[in-house]
Amino acid sequence: MQASSNDEDPIKYPIPPFTEETAKQKVKAAQDAWNTRNPEKISLAYTPDSDWHNRDLFFKGRDEIRKFLTKKWEMELDYRLVKELWTYNGNRIAVRFEYEFHDEAGKWFRAHGNENWEFDERGYMQKRDACINNVPIEDSVRRLQGWEIHDKA
């Protein structure tokens, strides 16, 4: 059985069971947090032993999430992300996402895919399953240029 968030962690609203409105709020909060590119802040949205699947990687816990995100944004420069709610039910949310980044050589990529999320009763994500595909793109076809980051903290 998946462990819940720590009792000392504040409740992470909104909490399940989700409505369409609260599922959209959760998706928007995730989008804004990921656009900060702050691994510490982002990791705090997950349970201490959250299960992650990201492409071909499987790992567990906030420490591993922080390490993964730190390394990710050392390679994926000027990262910008949009997420949209696909569906929700109880304590689960599915999203479609798209993000763009460039590598050290200046080559741009668009990544797209979907994520399945499962939350504990306190609103922390306890499972994340992401399927992602990268496509090389020209700078002229970027869609997320100048994307506003709502939360710079």
Backbone bond lengths (Angstrom), bond angles and torsions (degrees), N, CA, C in turn:
res aa  C-N    CA-C-N  psi(-1)  N-CA   C-N-CA  omega(-1)  CA-C   N-CA-C  phi
1 M - - - 1.453 - - 1.524 109.76 -
2 Q 1.316 116.58 139.10 1.460 123.14 -179.45 1.516 110.12 -71.05
3 A 1.317 116.31 131.78 1.460 120.13 176.89 1.522 109.85 -75.52
4 S 1.304 114.84 151.15 1.459 120.66 179.09 1.516 110.12 -87.04
5 S 1.321 114.91 176.34 1.449 120.62 174.68 1.525 108.88 -63.57
6 N 1.326 114.74 163.16 1.463 120.00 177.63 1.517 110.18 -68.17
7 D 1.327 116.57 144.96 1.460 120.44 177.52 1.524 111.90 -61.80
8 E 1.341 117.10 -26.63 1.465 119.03 179.23 1.533 112.40 -79.46
9 D 1.337 117.11 -14.69 1.462 119.65 174.04 1.526 108.86 -71.11
10 P 1.338 117.57 135.71 1.468 118.38 177.39 1.526 110.28 -65.64
11 I 1.316 116.85 154.44 1.463 120.02 175.90 1.527 107.76 -62.06
12 K 1.328 115.82 136.99 1.462 122.46 -176.21 1.528 108.14 -103.45
13 Y 1.340 115.92 85.23 1.471 120.68 -177.91 1.515 110.78 -70.94
14 P 1.325 116.85 151.12 1.468 127.10 -4.70 1.532 110.87 -75.05
15 I 1.322 115.04 158.84 1.452 121.94 -178.66 1.528 109.91 -113.99
16 P 1.330 117.15 156.99 1.468 119.46 177.10 1.522 111.28 -71.06
17 P 1.329 115.70 159.11 1.462 127.72 3.46 1.529 110.23 -76.42
18 F 1.331 115.47 142.23 1.455 121.05 -174.79 1.523 112.17 -84.88
19 T 1.321 114.54 146.79 1.456 122.89 167.13 1.530 105.96 -102.90
20 E 1.309 117.89 174.41 1.463 118.84 176.64 1.524 110.21 -58.62
21 E 1.320 116.79 -43.54 1.470 120.73 -178.99 1.526 111.66 -63.05
22 T 1.335 117.87 -47.23 1.465 119.41 -177.05 1.533 111.49 -72.93
23 A 1.336 118.04 -30.72 1.469 120.26 174.80 1.528 109.99 -64.82
24 K 1.332 117.36 -42.18 1.467 120.69 176.93 1.528 111.01 -63.34
25 Q 1.331 117.66 -37.73 1.466 120.92 176.90 1.527 110.68 -62.50
26 K 1.328 116.96 -41.96 1.468 121.56 -179.91 1.529 109.95 -64.36
27 V 1.321 117.38 -42.36 1.464 122.02 179.21 1.530 110.27 -64.00
28 K 1.321 117.09 -44.55 1.471 121.31 179.99 1.523 110.42 -63.87
29 A 1.327 117.10 -41.41 1.467 120.69 178.47 1.525 110.41 -62.32
30 A 1.323 117.15 -41.27 1.466 120.83 178.21 1.524 110.65 -64.98
31 Q 1.316 117.01 -44.86 1.465 120.91 178.82 1.524 110.30 -58.17
32 D 1.312 116.69 -49.32 1.462 120.33 -178.36 1.523 111.75 -63.35
33 A 1.331 116.69 -40.87 1.468 119.98 179.79 1.526 110.57 -64.74
34 W 1.320 117.76 -47.21 1.468 120.22 -178.66 1.529 111.26 -63.76
35 N 1.321 118.33 -32.52 1.458 119.95 178.98 1.524 112.99 -71.21
36 T 1.327 118.30 -12.16 1.477 119.85 172.51 1.520 110.90 -74.40
37 R 1.343 116.17 -23.35 1.464 122.25 -175.20 1.530 110.92 56.58
38 N 1.326 116.19 38.09 1.461 123.10 179.87 1.537 108.23 -109.63
39 P 1.346 117.83 96.89 1.465 120.60 -175.87 1.526 114.20 -56.92
40 E 1.310 118.00 -37.37 1.474 120.77 -179.62 1.522 110.13 -63.68
41 K 1.315 116.69 -50.28 1.463 121.21 -179.53 1.533 110.84 -60.80
42 I 1.314 116.44 -45.77 1.459 120.90 -177.14 1.524 110.87 -64.18
43 S 1.318 117.28 -42.17 1.471 120.73 -176.60 1.520 112.23 -61.36
44 L 1.316 117.46 -25.58 1.465 121.06 -177.92 1.531 113.23 -74.23
45 A 1.330 117.58 -5.52 1.469 120.97 175.51 1.528 111.66 -85.83
46 Y 1.325 116.67 -4.66 1.458 122.63 -175.20 1.523 110.46 -111.99
47 T 1.340 116.35 154.20 1.457 119.63 175.37 1.529 108.41 -64.86
48 P 1.338 117.69 155.59 1.465 120.29 -179.51 1.523 113.78 -56.06
49 D 1.332 117.84 -26.40 1.467 120.60 179.52 1.525 111.98 -119.24
50 S 1.318 116.71 31.23 1.460 122.55 -179.04 1.530 111.44 -51.43
51 D 1.334 115.96 136.03 1.469 122.02 175.29 1.519 109.32 -88.23
52 W 1.327 116.50 128.68 1.454 122.17 179.89 1.511 111.26 -121.84
53 H 1.318 115.23 138.32 1.457 123.78 167.13 1.513 105.35 -127.46
54 N 1.315 116.33 119.58 1.462 122.24 -179.42 1.522 108.12 -134.35
55 R 1.324 116.66 107.83 1.463 122.34 -173.99 1.527 108.70 57.06
56 D 1.339 116.70 -113.85 1.467 120.74 -178.84 1.528 112.70 -102.73
57 L 1.316 117.04 12.86 1.460 121.63 -178.51 1.524 111.15 -106.64
58 F 1.303 115.52 141.43 1.459 122.82 175.47 1.520 106.98 -129.91
59 F 1.314 117.56 126.71 1.456 120.23 178.06 1.509 109.77 -154.09
60 K 1.346 115.54 176.47 1.457 120.20 -170.02 1.527 109.73 -142.13
61 G 1.328 115.80 134.40 1.452 121.85 167.96 1.515 116.35 98.27
62 R 1.329 114.05 158.19 1.465 121.55 -177.85 1.522 113.01 -60.28
63 D 1.341 117.64 -40.14 1.463 119.40 -179.80 1.524 111.10 -61.24
64 E 1.325 116.66 -43.87 1.466 120.67 178.81 1.530 111.09 -68.01
65 I 1.321 117.36 -35.63 1.467 120.68 176.63 1.527 109.58 -62.04
66 R 1.330 117.17 -46.99 1.475 120.81 178.73 1.524 111.08 -59.24
67 K 1.330 117.54 -45.28 1.464 120.99 179.61 1.528 110.97 -61.89
68 F 1.324 115.61 -45.40 1.460 120.17 -179.80 1.524 111.12 -60.22
69 L 1.339 116.73 -48.85 1.470 120.22 -177.02 1.521 111.82 -66.66
70 T 1.319 117.39 -37.48 1.470 120.61 177.47 1.523 110.01 -59.54
71 K 1.320 116.62 -48.32 1.463 121.05 179.47 1.530 111.28 -65.60
72 K 1.345 116.41 -40.41 1.465 121.67 179.85 1.528 110.63 -54.55
73 W 1.339 115.87 -49.39 1.460 118.63 -174.12 1.521 113.75 -84.23
74 E 1.312 117.15 -1.80 1.465 119.83 167.12 1.522 109.42 -77.37
75 M 1.335 117.24 -25.45 1.467 122.49 -178.52 1.523 112.98 -103.77
76 E 1.334 117.72 -32.16 1.465 122.32 -177.82 1.527 108.11 -101.43
77 L 1.322 115.59 92.44 1.460 121.95 -172.47 1.530 111.36 -87.82
78 D 1.328 116.05 148.84 1.475 123.55 -179.82 1.528 111.64 53.25
79 Y 1.306 114.87 39.38 1.468 124.79 179.86 1.520 110.90 -60.88
80 R 1.335 116.71 132.17 1.466 123.78 173.38 1.513 108.23 -137.72
81 L 1.332 116.12 135.66 1.459 122.37 -171.02 1.517 111.48 -130.78
82 V 1.322 116.24 142.86 1.462 122.59 166.59 1.522 107.85 -127.39
83 K 1.328 115.35 141.39 1.462 122.21 177.61 1.520 107.76 -126.88
84 E 1.325 116.13 146.96 1.456 119.77 173.93 1.518 109.13 -135.93
85 L 1.309 114.79 142.91 1.450 121.17 178.06 1.520 109.80 -63.90
86 W 1.320 116.48 130.62 1.456 121.30 175.14 1.527 109.37 -99.70
87 T 1.344 115.38 -52.26 1.458 120.52 176.87 1.522 109.01 -162.78
88 Y 1.313 116.42 171.02 1.467 121.94 179.68 1.520 108.58 -153.43
89 N 1.329 115.87 157.09 1.461 121.30 176.29 1.526 107.49 -166.55
90 G 1.308 117.43 119.02 1.457 120.97 177.81 1.508 112.26 61.32
91 N 1.347 116.33 -112.20 1.462 120.67 -179.07 1.528 111.98 -105.61
92 R 1.331 116.91 18.43 1.468 121.22 -178.53 1.520 111.43 -120.40
93 I 1.338 113.34 145.20 1.466 121.56 176.94 1.523 107.67 -136.42
94 A 1.335 116.81 138.59 1.458 122.50 172.27 1.525 107.63 -115.76
95 V 1.326 115.90 136.30 1.462 121.09 -179.67 1.528 110.16 -128.64
96 R 1.307 114.08 153.75 1.457 123.67 167.97 1.514 105.24 -105.31
97 F 1.325 117.34 140.87 1.458 119.25 -179.77 1.523 110.51 -140.46
98 E 1.311 112.95 163.03 1.455 122.01 175.32 1.515 106.73 -148.45
99 Y 1.323 116.16 137.20 1.463 118.70 172.73 1.511 110.07 -143.66
100 E 1.322 114.57 158.27 1.454 121.53 178.60 1.516 108.74 -126.68
101 F 1.334 114.70 148.92 1.461 121.46 178.53 1.519 107.72 -160.14
102 H 1.326 115.51 167.70 1.460 119.58 171.73 1.525 108.99 -126.55
103 D 1.312 114.50 158.51 1.459 119.61 177.91 1.533 109.44 -92.06
104 E 1.333 116.27 -177.12 1.474 120.31 -178.68 1.520 112.70 -61.09
105 A 1.327 117.36 -27.49 1.459 121.70 179.99 1.525 112.48 -81.61
106 G 1.334 117.71 -4.64 1.459 121.47 179.22 1.517 114.20 90.50
107 K 1.337 118.41 4.44 1.459 122.09 178.94 1.526 109.27 -77.95
108 W 1.349 116.00 129.22 1.462 121.66 -178.11 1.525 111.68 -90.30
109 F 1.330 114.30 150.15 1.460 122.69 178.07 1.520 109.10 -138.22
110 R 1.322 114.81 149.25 1.461 121.14 169.22 1.523 106.18 -116.37
111 A 1.299 115.70 128.30 1.459 121.29 175.68 1.522 107.38 -109.86
112 H 1.311 115.69 141.95 1.463 119.60 178.72 1.520 108.90 -145.67
113 G 1.297 115.06 157.10 1.454 118.78 178.89 1.509 111.19 167.74
114 N 1.329 114.27 -155.56 1.452 118.97 179.39 1.517 109.62 -142.40
115 E 1.311 114.14 158.95 1.453 122.39 179.63 1.520 108.38 -131.44
116 N 1.311 114.75 144.04 1.460 121.70 171.19 1.521 107.18 -114.33
117 W 1.313 115.49 127.11 1.463 121.46 -176.79 1.523 109.76 -118.19
118 E 1.338 115.16 144.81 1.456 121.41 172.66 1.526 107.91 -131.76
119 F 1.331 116.18 133.27 1.465 122.30 -173.72 1.518 111.43 -113.84
120 D 1.340 114.86 151.64 1.465 119.11 172.90 1.527 108.59 -84.79
121 E 1.320 116.46 179.44 1.470 121.48 -175.32 1.525 113.08 -68.51
122 R 1.336 118.50 -15.67 1.471 122.22 179.77 1.534 111.94 -97.26
123 G 1.341 117.64 3.10 1.458 121.53 175.28 1.516 115.28 92.71
124 Y 1.334 117.73 10.50 1.464 121.59 178.55 1.526 109.45 -94.63
125 M 1.332 115.70 142.71 1.447 119.60 -179.85 1.532 108.96 -76.47
126 Q 1.330 115.36 123.61 1.457 119.73 -179.91 1.532 112.82 -103.57
127 K 1.333 116.38 -16.76 1.463 120.88 175.31 1.516 109.15 -142.96
128 R 1.335 115.03 139.38 1.464 121.58 175.50 1.519 107.45 -138.82
129 D 1.312 115.83 123.24 1.452 122.50 179.51 1.521 107.39 -123.19
130 A 1.342 117.10 112.28 1.463 120.88 -175.32 1.521 111.58 -119.25
131 C 1.317 115.72 129.86 1.459 123.18 172.61 1.521 106.93 -111.44
132 I 1.327 117.05 123.66 1.465 121.65 -169.34 1.522 110.02 -135.84
133 N 1.327 115.75 138.47 1.462 122.79 175.00 1.523 109.05 -125.76
134 N 1.324 117.02 135.36 1.466 122.51 176.23 1.521 109.69 -103.04
135 V 1.331 115.41 141.04 1.451 122.14 176.13 1.519 107.58 -130.53
136 P 1.329 119.13 125.56 1.470 119.73 174.76 1.533 109.14 -65.17
137 I 1.314 116.56 139.29 1.468 121.12 178.93 1.523 109.68 -134.86
138 E 1.306 115.26 160.27 1.462 121.32 172.66 1.522 108.34 -86.58
139 D 1.291 115.68 150.39 1.465 120.75 178.19 1.530 110.90 -53.63
140 S 1.321 117.43 -34.73 1.465 121.96 -176.12 1.527 113.93 -67.30
141 V 1.319 118.49 -17.27 1.462 120.36 -179.03 1.532 112.69 -108.07
142 R 1.312 116.72 10.16 1.467 119.10 177.71 1.521 109.51 -61.67
143 R 1.335 115.98 139.63 1.465 121.15 179.92 1.518 112.35 -104.58
144 L 1.316 117.18 -18.12 1.463 119.94 -172.84 1.526 112.39 -107.92
145 Q 1.320 117.05 22.54 1.459 120.78 177.81 1.513 110.32 -60.51
146 G 1.318 115.10 133.32 1.458 119.40 177.17 1.506 113.67 69.33
147 W 1.341 117.48 16.04 1.455 120.52 -179.15 1.514 109.66 -54.95
148 E 1.297 116.86 128.83 1.456 122.10 -178.78 1.519 110.45 -73.08
149 I 1.333 114.78 130.29 1.464 119.54 172.66 1.518 106.39 -95.68
150 H 1.328 116.23 118.84 1.461 120.98 -174.47 1.510 113.50 -81.72
151 D 1.307 117.51 -22.61 1.461 120.97 -174.66 1.511 108.58 -131.71
152 K 1.321 116.92 100.93 1.460 120.69 -176.71 1.514 112.32 -94.00
153 A 1.312 117.79 4.78 1.477 120.97 -177.33 1.502 111.15 -69.83
